[in-house]
Amino acid sequence: MDESVELHDKESCASEGERKSHHSNAMKTNLITRLNRIEGQIRGVKGLIEKDTYCDDVLNQIAAIQSALNGVGKLLLEGHMRSCVVERIQAGEHEVIDELLITVKKLMK
């Protein structure tokens, strides 16, 4: 991806047994901005349905929302792979690969 936002802070993704992401403030702002936009798009689709808007127009808006959600997912996946997954493999936790494969399968549905 060509995001110029640093994906994670340098803290560990799994500190003291607790699994958490450690996104940089810039990354959090980017993700929240994207999600707020998506939330607005969803409210817009609800309004279109309430107004009996032509189905094809509503479906096109839904496709745009799905694309935007995929973008958020890709950004999170990239950050996860570049930080948490690498850290866990380096720590000998190779089961993270199975976890990652399950997650990728869910994203590709």
Secondary structure, DSSP 4 states (H G I P E B T S, - for coil): ----S--S-SS-SEETTEE-----HHHHHHHHHHHHHHHHHHHHHHHHHHTT--HHHHHHHHHHHHHHHHHHHHHHHHHHIIIIIHHHHHTT-TTHHHHHHHHHHHHT-
